[in-house]
Amino acid sequence: MAKCPHCEKDVTLASAKKDEGALEVHKDVEGVVKKEVMYSCPHCDRVLGFAFFLGGIATGRP
């Protein structure tokens, strides 16, 4: 099980894989074509990481 490097509490990426005591990582998505994502801990709200991908009508990704 993954742990937040800041508060050491259990976290999981998706609610489908949710274990007891583990909360789903918060995911904030911005952008129309270039999607920028920020992941944060649900317990302490500190940033865990960033990602980006191309999405929208051109690629068929939401």
C-alpha positions, 0 to 999 in steps of 0.5 A: 500500500502506498503512503504519503511521504509527508504525513505517512498515512495510507493513500490509493490512486483509484477508488476501485482499489480502495483498501481499508484506511486508504483514501483516494488521492485528490486529482485536479485537472486543468486545460482543454487540449493539454491536460495538466494534473496535480495529485495531492494527499487527501489527509494533509493536502500536500502535493504528491506530483504533477503530470500532463497529457494531450486530451480533448476532441483530437485524441478522444481522451477526456 
